[in-house]
Amino acid sequence: MRLAIFTDTFAPEINGVARTLERWSDYLHARNIPCLVFAPDPAAAASPEASPFVERFVSLPFFLYPECRLALPNPLHVRRALHAFRPTMIHVATPFNMGLLGIRYARKHRIPLVASYHTHFDRYLAFYNIQWMVKMLWRYIDWFHADCRYVFVPSASTLRELKERGWDEKRLEVWTRGIDTKAYHPNADKARLLAKHGLERSKFIVFYAGRLAPEKNVNVALSAFAKFQRDVCPEATLVLAGDGPSMDSLKLQALREGVSAHFLGFTAMPELQQWYAASDVFLFPSPTETFGNVVLEAMACGTPVVCADTGGVTDTVRHEWNGLCCEQGNADAFCDALERLYRDESMRSRFIARGLAHSLRQSWDAIFDELLAKLQTTEIQPAARSSIRHTRG
């Protein structure tokens, strides 16, 4: 197999899709399976090293999700690179310019085509007051994936949602996410970390990691924590790791609500692992996840999770078994969950043990072994007629 991957986000960009695809390409190269990635140039702040395995193109940020870049590729350059590489399968990972080039080449040269579905972009639209685009977006997403022999999704809940939209279940496969337990683990020098940030007096650390953007509902986390701090634990501190368009408005909200919030900004490893492991609770109210890598990272670091009761996170977090799930957008429910974990040390201990046990079972190599076997079988199968169809617009 010779695999060409087309994606609008790739390392050194820091997001779940980019990191997953980087691991996937590294896995293939380690097994001497030729793989060539077509990706946009990253944001100016990130300067990737030149690689013979990655073709880069000038790009602009996508307004809904700046981590995905809108590439401005030279079709002649792409065609020459593909003719030289001679792919036997094409994998389109994002539904923008790079993905369109991959689809076009696969159709023209009758090369087996697969896709991976990573992001519920339709759920983002309401947070940016452009929900009128939902039907139009789904028509495009349906069309984009119509010729794919398989569409790999990160969670069973995402598979169910796409099946309900009329996508052929036989073409949908779960490609779950793994965790590097050597990088994410429960060991941390909590006293040193808190002292470094002037938080020595904090009695209870509530941690959020992720993009600071409307679709993540971080404002709900702030409101929930404000009530928790006011009514339950005045010595608690909310720590937020991440950056994004909502940073300034969230800081204003924290001031307005009198919240002890510590904004770290973008936080890389290994410091990110230290914050996970040093925190008492991981609070993640996002309702738009197809998987939610940060939830698995928190579990691997021994941190109990409170999350929204919707989307891919619910495939990882089982309510009252290894975490607590709350009604999306309900700050009071999230506050109550924080209080339960604060007051019930035995519950925290159970969640920590079960979360660690779950994370230890999520081996990247085992996950990629299964994906590779599926692709190798797909490569020799005759093409089937698409049965992805429109159902809601």
Secondary structure, 3 states (H helix, E strand, C coil): CCEEEECCCCCCCCCHHHHHHHHHHHHHHHCCCCEEEEEECCCCCCCCCCCCCEEEECEEEECCEEEEEEECCCHHHHHHHHHHHCCCEEEECCCCHHHHHHHHHHHHHCCCEEEECCCCHHHHHHHHCCHHHHHHHHHHHHHHHCCCCEEEECCHHHHHHHHHCCCCHHHEEECCCCCCCCCCCCCCCHHHHHHHCCCCCCCEEEEEECCCCHHHCHHHHHHHHHHHHHHCCCCEEEEEECCCCCHHHHHHHHHHHCCCEEEEECCCCCHHHHHHHHCCEEEECCCCCCCCHHHHHHHHCCCCEEEECCCHHHHCCCECCCEEEECCCCHHHHHHHHHHHHHCHHHHHHHHHHHHHHHHCCCHHHHHHHHHHHHHHHHCCCCCCCCCCCCCC
